[in-house]
Amino acid sequence: MMEKVRKGALMNEKLMKYIISYKKAMIPLLELESLFSEKIDYKEFAMHVQALVEDGLLEPVHRHGTNHKTLPLFNTYRIIRRKLKKTLNDAIQQMSLQVHPKIKLNAYFALNETEWIKDLPYIMRIDKYLKENGLPQSETYSPERSLQLMWDEKWIDEKGGRKLLERMEIWELCRICNAPDPLMISVNPLQIHKERHRHLIVENKTTYYLLTEILKETCFTSLIYGSGWKIVSNISMAAQQMGLLDKEHEFYYFGDIDLEGISIWYSLYERYEVGLALPFYRALLQKNNFTGKETHYRNEEALAMFSQLFSTLEQEKLKALFDQMGYYPQEALNRLELQDIWRNFHGNCF
């Protein structure tokens, strides 16, 4: 019984969404039927269409005739926009009473139906997050907040997320940093005179301090502390802070082998073509992994790009690792291991 009710509600929602977004004044019955590619109960479908007629949202076009079935439906219906608008306003008002009190939906009364339909899934996702976690208590950068809200680090900056948060009047409450913080950088004076420069970004502070000790023994110009997601916003400051704006730069990243660390690297890769410091990752894969972090978002695109940089055997190990919710923290490599790897990380030294 419950399954039947659920399917009925989904059918009604699908019909309403399509009618609201439909651009023409009249809609053929065949278009409504084509919304449901799976086999549907015609009787139930007819009852839903008839309910839309009774509610004044659809009006039969009599001159186009009916389909001549036991429960006949007209071949064409006229969409009654004024009634749709009232129905939409009622829906917005009802939703306003249900969502987190800080979410404001007043802007939608002045917008068209398509905007409401498009934004509604995001509104509900944000509402769920705020009810479960409350308002953010500390500032962070947009990729991290975006990942928290939508499990998509690009949503705020690249997919219209900021506009939606402003429309809901919660942009300021989300405590998203605008100006990037200065980078924590250690500079190698033996390399600073060159025309081309290599830089290593490490995710965690402990690793940063251990590697700083031997920076002069490497062919890298700098060591940069990434501080999690912050690096995605402030990596653009690197050349400026070092006074090397007119030089060529090549960046490598070393983070935890976990879903979040890989997502951070992938964001850097997409924006700035930051490479992986593979010798460190390969050394981690020789260690015993840890388990946990089940709540991290799994970015399949990031995982695919990350994995393809490793050998077939390493790819199999990575797949098994993430299927079992495993991870490797940078700290699994001790001081001597980290320093030895970096001393011998020559690669394409300039």
N, C-alpha and C positions, 0 to 999 in steps of 0.2 A: 504493500500500500504506500509506504513512504517513498519507495523508488518511483512509483507512478506519479506521486505528487511532485517529486523533484524534477522528473522529466517534463511534466506539464509546466512547471515554473520556468524551466530553461527554454521551452518552446515559446512561451509568451514573451520572455525577455528578448529572444532572438528576433521575433517578429517586430516587437516595439523598436528595437535598435535599428532594424533595417528601414522601417517606415519613417522614423525620425530623420535618418540620414539620406533618404531618397530625395532626389532633386526635382523630379517631375511632379505634376499635379495629380496624375492618375497612374496607378500601378497595376499591371496584369497579375491575375491570380497565379499564372505559371511561374512568375518571378518569386512569389511568396513560397510556392511549393518547392522551388529549386534551392531554397535556403537549407533544406534538409536532404542532404545527399543519401543519408541512411534511410532504410525503410521506416516509414512512419505510419501511425494509426490514423487513417484518413478521418475517421469520426472525431478523434480528438483534435486534429488540425482544423476541421470545419467548425468545431465548437469554439476554438480560440479566435478564428477569423470572425465568426458571428458575434463573439463577445466584443471585439473591437468595433463592430458596426453598432451594437447596442450602446457602447460607451460614447458613440459619436465621433470616433477617430477615423473611421472609414465610412464611405457612403457608396452603395452599389451604383454602377452605371448600367441601368436597365436595358438600354438599347443594344448593349454588347452581349446580352443573353447570359445563360447559366451553363454549367458543365453537365447538367442533366443527371447528376448522381442522386442516390437515395436522399442524402443530405445535400441539396444543391447549393453551390456557391456561384456567385456571379464571376464572369470572366475578367471583369475589370472593376477596380474600386477607385473612388476619388478620395484623396487624403485631405482631411479637414484640418488645416494648419492651425486655425485659431483654437481648436479644441486640444490639439497636440501641445500648444504653448501652455495652456492652462494645466494640462496633465504634467508637463515638464516642471512648471513652477511648483506644483503640488509635490512632485518627487524631490525637488531641491529643498523645499521647506521641510519635508519629512526627514531627509538625510541630515539637514542642519541640526535637527534635534537629537540625532543618533551619534554623530561623530564627536571626537574629542573637543572639549569646549574652546580650545585655542584655534581650531580650524574654522575659518570663515568662508562661507560659500555664496555670499551676497553678489559677487561679481557675475555669477552664472545667470542671474535673473535678466541681465542685459545682453547675454551672449546667445548665439543660436544653439539649436539642439545638438548639432554635431560636436561642438566643443565639450558639452556636458558628457555625451556618450564617450568621447575620446579620453577625457580626463578621469572619469569615474573609477576605473580600476586602480589608478594611481592614488586617488583620494582615499580609497578603501585601504590600500596598502600602507599609506602614511598614517591613517587613523589607527590601524592595527599596531603599528610600531609605537606610536605615542601612548596608546593605552597599555601596552606591555612594558615599555621602558621609561615612559615619562619624557619630559623635555630634556634635551642634551644639557649636561651640567658643565661641560668644558668645550673650548673651541677646538676645531680641527679643520683640515683642508677638505675641499669639495669632493675629491675622489673617495676619501674614507667615509664621509657622511653619506655620499651617494650609495656606496656599497651597503651601509647600514640600512638605509631606507628602502632601496630597490634591488639589492644584490647585483648592482650594475654600477661600476665605478665611473662610467662615462655619462650616466643619466643627467646629472646636474649641469655639467659643462657643455655636453655635446648633444643631448637629446631633449632639450626643452625643460629640464627639471627646475632650473632656477625660475623660469617664468611661471611655472605652476605653483611653486612655493610662495612666490610673491603674490600670485592671484589668491591664494588661500590665506594670505597675511601672516605667514609663519616663517618667512625667510630670515628675519632677524632672530627669531627664537631658535632657529636651527644652529646658530652660532658657528657659522662657516667663515673661516679666515679668507680675507681678500688678498692683502699684500703678503708675499712670501717672506718668511723669516730668513735672516742671513744663514748661509751654510756654515757648518763646522768643518773646516778644512785644515789639513796639515800639508805643507808645501815642501817639496824636495828642491833645495837650492841648487843641487848639481844638475838639474834638468831644466831649470826655469829659462835658460838662455836659448833653448831650441825653438825651431819654427813649428814643430808638431809635438803634441803632448798627449800622453795617456793618463787616464785617471781611473782609480778604483773606488767604487761606491760600496760601502758595506752597510747592511741593514741595522745592525745592533751596536750599541756603545762599547760593550766589552771587546768585541772583535776589533773595533776601531782603535782602541787604546793599545791592544796587543800588537797590531800591525804598524802603528805609528813608530814603534821602537826601531823598526828596520827600514823605514821609508827610503833612507839614503842608500840602502843596499839594493834598491830596485831600479828599473828603468822607467818608473812612473813619476809623473810630475806632482801628483797629489793623491792624497787619501781623503775621501769624503764620507762623513757620517750621514747616512740616509734618514735615520729616525722614522722608520716605517713609511707611511704614506706621504709625509711631509716632502720627501725628495721629489715627488711628481710635480709639485708646485714650485719648488725653489731650485731645482737643478739648473734652471735658466740663469741663475745668478753666478754660476761657477766661474766662467771665463772673466766676467766683470770683476768679481772679488779678487781674482788672482792677477788682474791687470793684463790679461792675455786675450783681449777681444779680437785682435787682428791675427791670431794664430789658428792653426788647425788642431782639432781636439777629437779624441777617441775615448769613449767612456765604457767601462765594464762594471757589471753589477754582481755582487755576491750577497745573497740573502738566505733566509731559512728555506729549506725544501718543504714548504707547506703551501696550501692553497692561496693564502694571502700573500706570502712572499713572492710566489710566481705571478700573481695578479699585479703586484707592484712593479715587478720587472717588466711585465708585458705592457703596462701603461707607459713606462719609460722607453721601451723598444718602439712602440707605435709613434710616440711623439718625437723622440730624439735618436732613434736607432741605437740605443744602448745595448751593448753585447753582454753575454754571460761570461763571468770569470770561471770558465769550465774546470780548470784544475781543482779549485776549491770544492765544487759540486761533486766531482768524481771522487774526491777523497771522502766526502761525507757519505756517499753511497756505499763505501766499504765498511761503515760503522753499523752498529745495531740501531734500528730506528725506534722512535717513541710512538705512542698512540694517543689519540685525543683530538681536540679541535674539530669536533663533529659539526659545529655550527658555522664553520667557515664556508663562504660561497664558492662553489665549484665553477670556475670560468673555463668551459671546455675549449674555447678558442685559444686561451692563454696556455692551457695544459698541452694542447697539440703543438703549438709553436715551441714551447719549452722542450718537450720530449724529443722533437725531431732533431735537436742539436746533439743528441746522445747516440751511442751505438745501439744496435738491436737488443743486446742483452740488457743494457742499462734502461732502455725503454720498457722492457718487460718488467724490470724491477720497479720502475716508477709506477707503472700501471697497477701492479700488485700492492704497492705502498698506499696509493690513494684509494684503491678499492677497499682497503682495510682501515681507512681513516688514520694512516700513519704519517709521520713527518720526521724531519731531521732539523734540529736547531743548529745554528752556526756554532754554538758553544760545544757541540760534540767534538770539534777539533780543538786540541789543546794549543798552548802557546808555541811549542816547538814545531808542531805540525803546521800551524798557520804560517809561521814565519818561514819555514823551509819551503812551503809551496810558493809563497810570494817571491822569495829570492830566485826561484827557478822559473817563474812565470814570465818568460821572455817573449814568447809569441812573435808579434810583429814589432818588436822594439825599434824605435826610430834612431 
